[in-house]
Amino acid sequence: MNYNYCMFVGNAGRAPEIRATNDGMQVASFSLAVSTWTRETEGVANAKAKATKEGEPIWLRIVAFGKLAETVEKFVKKGSQVLVAGRLSVREYTTKDGKERTSVEIIAQSIEVQHLEKKKQESEINVDEVDRQMQETNAGAQSDMVHQAA
């Protein structure tokens, strides 16, 4: 069985770009900075592993369609901590000057904006309402994908 599924937590590098396809479907895309971590063991006697942060973040391109794109437009801002679950997509294209390029993207199936306690208190947004709307939107987007796959 082959299964293409990935999950990332990171910070939005910029506000999402919003556009529409030729048939009117809304598309949102944004960059996500994800930290890299490794597990190190401290000798044979200490088999306990510890996580250590390493180097520069990995920048991922996140793409959302339809109702999920509308949710991204409303709630994802530059610096937002975001959990993204989806599938890896690789596509090839030609630039305007004729160069061949390859793009690796995460096609989002669900997105959750993480709310930090301090930001909850400062925000004018009703966080519970946002979470409820995002759950409804994510459920709708998943059912749309099931219908598209059928």
C-alpha positions as CSV (number, residue, x, y, z in Angstrom):
1,M,0.0,0.0,0.0
2,N,1.3,3.5,-0.9
3,Y,0.2,6.4,1.1
4,N,1.2,10.1,0.6
5,Y,0.6,12.0,3.9
6,C,2.7,14.5,5.8
7,M,2.2,16.8,8.8
8,F,4.2,19.9,9.7
9,V,4.0,22.5,12.4
10,G,5.8,25.8,11.7
11,N,5.4,29.6,11.4
12,A,3.9,31.3,8.3
13,G,6.7,33.3,6.6
14,R,4.3,35.8,5.0
15,A,0.6,36.5,4.6
16,P,-1.1,34.0,2.2
17,E,-1.4,34.8,-1.5
18,I,-5.0,34.4,-2.7
19,R,-6.0,33.7,-6.3
20,A,-8.7,31.9,-8.2
21,T,-8.5,29.1,-10.8
22,N,-10.1,29.5,-14.2
23,D,-13.2,27.8,-13.0
24,G,-13.4,30.1,-9.9
25,M,-12.0,27.9,-7.2
26,Q,-10.1,29.9,-4.6
27,V,-6.5,29.0,-4.0
28,A,-4.3,30.2,-1.1
29,S,-0.6,29.6,-0.8
30,F,2.0,30.6,1.8
31,S,5.4,29.7,3.0
32,L,5.9,27.7,6.3
33,A,9.2,27.7,8.2
34,V,9.7,24.4,10.0
35,S,12.6,23.7,12.4
36,T,14.8,20.8,11.9
37,W,15.5,18.4,14.8
38,T,17.7,15.3,15.3
39,R,17.9,12.7,18.0
40,E,21.3,12.2,19.7
41,T,22.2,9.6,22.2
42,E,24.7,10.3,24.9
43,G,26.9,7.2,24.8
44,V,26.0,3.6,25.1
45,A,25.4,3.7,28.8
46,N,22.8,6.4,28.4
47,A,20.3,5.1,25.9
48,K,18.0,8.0,26.5
49,A,17.7,10.2,23.4
50,K,17.4,14.0,23.5
51,A,16.1,16.2,20.8
52,T,18.4,19.0,19.7
53,K,17.6,21.9,17.4
54,E,19.8,22.3,14.4
55,G,20.5,25.0,11.8
56,E,18.2,26.9,9.5
57,P,14.5,26.2,9.1
58,I,13.2,24.3,6.1
59,W,10.8,26.5,4.0
60,L,7.8,24.7,2.6
61,R,5.2,26.0,0.2
62,I,1.7,25.2,1.4
63,V,-1.2,25.3,-1.1
64,A,-4.9,25.1,-0.1
65,F,-8.0,25.0,-2.3
66,G,-11.7,25.9,-2.0
67,K,-13.2,26.4,1.5
68,L,-9.8,25.6,3.1
69,A,-8.3,28.4,1.1
70,E,-11.0,30.8,2.5
71,T,-10.1,29.7,6.0
72,V,-6.4,30.3,5.3
73,E,-7.2,33.8,4.0
74,K,-9.1,34.7,7.2
75,F,-6.9,33.2,9.8
76,V,-3.3,32.7,8.7
77,K,-1.1,35.8,9.1
78,K,2.7,36.3,8.9
79,G,4.2,34.7,12.0
80,S,1.1,32.5,12.8
81,Q,2.0,29.1,14.2
82,V,0.2,26.6,11.9
83,L,-0.3,22.9,11.8
84,V,-0.6,21.6,8.2
85,A,-1.6,18.1,7.2
86,G,-1.7,17.1,3.6
87,R,0.1,15.4,0.7
88,L,3.4,16.0,-1.0
89,S,3.2,17.2,-4.6
90,V,6.0,17.6,-7.1
91,R,5.3,19.5,-10.3
92,E,7.5,20.7,-13.2
93,Y,7.0,24.0,-15.0
94,T,8.8,26.3,-17.4
95,T,9.6,29.9,-16.4
96,K,8.9,32.9,-18.6
97,D,12.6,32.9,-19.7
98,G,12.3,29.2,-20.8
99,K,14.1,27.5,-17.8
100,E,12.8,24.2,-16.5
101,R,11.9,24.2,-12.8
102,T,10.6,21.7,-10.2
103,S,8.4,22.8,-7.4
104,V,7.7,20.7,-4.2
105,E,4.5,21.7,-2.4
106,I,2.3,20.5,0.4
107,I,-1.3,20.3,-0.8
108,A,-3.2,21.0,2.4
109,Q,-6.0,18.7,3.5
110,S,-6.4,20.3,7.0
111,I,-4.9,23.4,8.6
112,E,-5.1,24.5,12.2
113,V,-3.8,27.9,13.4
114,Q,-2.3,27.5,16.9
115,H,-3.3,30.1,19.4
116,L,-0.8,31.0,22.1
117,E,-2.2,32.0,25.5
118,K,-0.8,35.5,25.3
119,K,-2.3,36.1,21.9
120,K,-5.7,34.7,23.0
121,Q,-5.9,37.5,25.6
122,E,-4.8,40.2,23.2
123,S,-6.9,39.1,20.2
124,E,-10.2,40.5,19.3
125,I,-11.1,37.2,17.6
126,N,-13.3,34.8,19.5
127,V,-10.8,31.8,19.4
128,D,-13.5,29.2,20.2
129,E,-15.6,30.5,17.2
130,V,-12.5,30.4,15.0
131,D,-11.7,26.8,16.0
132,R,-15.3,25.8,15.4
133,Q,-15.3,27.4,11.9
134,M,-12.0,25.8,11.0
135,Q,-13.2,22.4,12.1
136,E,-16.3,22.8,10.0
137,T,-14.3,24.0,7.0
138,N,-11.7,21.3,7.3
139,A,-14.5,18.7,7.5
140,G,-16.1,20.2,4.4
141,A,-12.8,20.3,2.5
142,Q,-12.2,16.6,3.4
143,S,-15.6,15.6,2.2
144,D,-15.1,17.6,-1.0
145,M,-11.8,15.7,-1.6
146,V,-13.6,12.4,-1.0
147,H,-16.2,13.4,-3.6
148,Q,-13.5,14.5,-6.0
149,A,-11.6,11.3,-5.6
150,A,-14.7,9.2,-6.3
